[in-house]
Amino acid sequence: RIREEIAKERDNLPTGFFLRDRDRELELKIPSGALTIIAGRTSHRKTGTMLNLCKEVSDRIKDKGGKILFLSYEESSTNIQLKLFNLIANIERLDPTGELDNKEYIKAYYKGLIEGSKEFIEAEEEFYREYIDTGRIVVSYSNYKDKKLARAIDYLASRDSYSAVFIDYIQLVRSEDQSGKTRQEQLFNICEELREVSIRTKLPLVFGAQFNREVQQRIDI
């Protein structure tokens, strides 16, 4: 039984980020069958960090064919996809005139207000060809409550070759059972529900989490 269980386990996901432990460098990996939380204060680039992780993990498991699902509870799938494109294109300044920042430049291009540069067009084609059209990274907006979200992840795990699910962010997931419970209790139950899904499907679930806005110092965390 133990051999059968271990044979079903998914590998921990390599991220390309390393931690120094004395004289060694250890690669930071996302554990399978468990919850990982990326936490920070508002506007401290939690979403950017998670998108970076999506890209790095996707590049490292490309040969295995695993898909990554990025669910946003905060922004539309279009906005997230454009952020991901800007990150993967890795062009410091898209607008050669310097008048528009990258976000403004991309939106102006899709509105038909400007023609994209050759570098931009090539980066766009590569982004869709390598990541989106192949389904390596699937970006979607979600408003599912906890139990429906759990059922959806169960379904995807049984039907397709997903390697990880990213959810941005956990405080925006609502509970189907809100009777007489504080928001803190609801969040605890939501995490427990999704932890069980992660163990059951052996999928890594990665959440963004936002610290209270009043947190100003490390001691307050």
C-alpha positions in Angstrom: 0.0 0.0 0.0 2.8 2.4 0.9 4.6 1.7 -2.4 1.3 2.4 -4.3 0.7 5.6 -2.4 4.3 6.9 -3.0 4.1 5.9 -6.7 1.1 8.2 -7.0 2.8 11.2 -5.4 3.7 14.2 -7.5 7.2 15.6 -7.4 7.7 18.9 -5.5 7.9 21.7 -8.1 11.2 23.4 -8.7 11.1 27.2 -8.7 14.5 28.3 -9.8 14.9 30.3 -6.6 17.6 29.3 -4.1 18.2 29.8 -0.4 21.6 29.8 1.1 22.1 27.4 4.0 25.6 28.0 5.4 27.9 26.9 2.6 25.1 25.3 0.4 22.5 26.6 -1.9 19.2 24.8 -1.6 16.5 25.2 -4.3 13.2 26.5 -3.0 10.5 23.9 -4.1 6.7 24.0 -3.9 5.6 20.9 -2.0 3.0 18.7 -3.6 -0.1 17.7 -1.7 0.2 20.7 0.6 -0.7 24.4 0.9 1.9 27.1 0.2 1.1 30.7 1.2 2.7 33.8 -0.4 1.9 36.5 2.2 2.5 40.2 2.3 1.0 43.6 2.8 -1.2 45.3 0.2 0.7 46.5 -2.9 3.8 44.5 -2.0 3.7 42.4 -5.3 2.1 39.2 -4.1 0.5 38.7 -7.5 3.8 39.5 -9.3 5.6 37.0 -7.1 3.0 34.3 -7.8 3.1 35.0 -11.6 6.9 34.7 -11.4 6.5 31.4 -9.7 4.1 30.2 -12.4 6.5 31.1 -15.1 9.5 29.6 -13.5 7.7 26.4 -12.5 6.2 26.1 -16.0 9.6 26.4 -17.7 11.1 23.7 -15.4 8.3 21.1 -16.0 7.8 21.9 -19.7 9.1 18.5 -20.8 6.6 16.7 -18.4 3.7 18.5 -20.0 2.1 19.7 -16.7 -0.3 22.6 -16.8 -0.6 25.4 -14.2 -3.9 27.0 -13.3 -3.9 30.6 -12.1 -7.2 31.6 -10.5 -7.7 35.3 -9.7 -10.4 36.4 -7.4 -9.3 40.0 -7.6 -8.7 40.9 -11.3 -10.0 39.8 -14.7 -8.3 37.1 -16.6 -7.3 39.6 -19.2 -5.5 41.8 -16.7 -3.7 38.9 -15.2 -2.7 37.6 -18.7 -1.3 41.0 -19.7 0.7 41.1 -16.4 2.0 37.6 -17.2 2.9 38.7 -20.7 4.8 41.8 -19.5 6.7 39.6 -17.0 7.6 36.9 -19.5 8.5 39.4 -22.3 11.1 40.8 -19.9 11.5 44.0 -21.9 12.5 46.8 -19.6 10.8 49.5 -21.6 8.4 48.6 -24.4 7.8 52.2 -25.5 11.0 53.5 -27.2 9.8 57.1 -26.7 9.5 56.6 -22.9 6.1 58.3 -22.8 4.2 55.2 -21.8 5.0 52.7 -19.1 4.7 49.0 -20.1 1.2 48.6 -18.9 0.0 51.7 -20.7 1.9 50.6 -23.9 0.3 47.1 -23.9 -3.2 48.4 -23.4 -2.7 51.1 -26.1 -1.5 48.4 -28.5 -4.6 46.2 -27.9 -6.9 49.2 -28.3 -5.3 49.8 -31.7 -3.9 53.2 -30.7 -0.3 52.3 -31.5 1.6 49.8 -33.6 3.7 47.5 -31.6 7.5 47.5 -32.1 9.1 44.5 -33.8 10.5 43.4 -30.4 7.1 43.6 -28.9 5.3 41.6 -31.6 7.9 38.9 -31.5 7.6 38.7 -27.7 3.8 38.6 -27.9 3.9 35.8 -30.5 6.3 33.7 -28.4 4.2 34.3 -25.2 1.0 32.9 -26.8 2.7 30.2 -28.7 4.7 28.9 -25.7 2.4 29.5 -22.7 -1.2 30.3 -23.6 -2.1 28.4 -26.8 -0.4 25.3 -25.5 -2.3 25.5 -22.1 1.0 25.4 -20.1 -0.5 28.3 -18.0 -4.2 28.7 -17.8 -5.4 32.0 -16.4 -9.0 32.4 -15.2 -11.2 34.7 -13.1 -13.1 32.9 -10.3 -15.8 33.8 -7.8 -16.4 30.2 -6.6 -17.1 29.8 -2.9 -15.0 27.3 -1.0 -16.9 24.1 -1.6 -17.5 24.7 -5.3 -13.8 25.6 -5.6 -12.8 22.4 -3.9 -15.1 20.4 -6.3 -13.6 22.2 -9.3 -10.1 21.4 -8.3 -11.1 17.7 -7.7 -12.6 17.7 -11.2 -9.6 19.2 -12.9 -7.2 16.9 -11.1 -9.1 13.9 -12.4 -9.6 15.2 -15.9 -6.4 16.9 -16.9 -2.7 17.0 -16.3 -2.5 20.0 -13.9 0.7 20.3 -11.9 -0.3 23.2 -9.6 -3.1 25.6 -8.8 -2.4 29.2 -7.8 -5.2 31.2 -6.1 -4.9 35.0 -5.8 -5.9 35.6 -3.0 -7.3 33.5 -0.1 -9.2 36.3 1.7 -11.4 36.8 -1.3 -12.6 33.2 -1.3 -16.0 33.2 0.4 -17.5 30.4 2.6 -20.7 28.7 1.7 -21.3 28.3 5.5 -21.3 31.7 7.1 -23.8 31.0 9.9 -22.6 32.6 13.2 -18.9 32.5 12.3 -16.3 35.2 12.3 -14.4 35.8 9.1 -11.3 34.4 10.8 -13.2 31.1 11.6 -14.5 31.0 8.0 -10.9 31.4 6.6 -9.7 28.6 8.9 -12.5 26.3 7.5 -11.7 27.4 3.9 -8.0 26.5 4.4 -9.0 23.2 6.0 -11.3 22.4 3.1 -8.6 23.2 0.5 -5.9 21.4 2.4 -7.9 18.2 2.2 -8.3 18.7 -1.5 -4.6 19.2 -1.9 -3.9 16.0 0.1 -6.5 14.1 -1.9 -5.4 15.2 -5.3 -1.7 15.5 -4.4 -1.7 18.9 -6.1 0.3 21.8 -4.8 -2.1 24.7 -4.0 -0.5 28.1 -3.8 -2.4 31.0 -2.2 -1.7 34.7 -2.1 -2.6 36.1 1.4 -2.8 39.7 2.5 -1.7 40.9 5.8 -4.0 43.3 7.7 -3.6 46.9 6.5 -2.8 47.9 10.0 0.3 45.7 10.0 3.2 48.2 9.9 6.0 46.5 11.8 7.3 42.9 12.0 6.2 42.7 15.6 2.5 43.3 14.5 2.4 40.4 12.2 
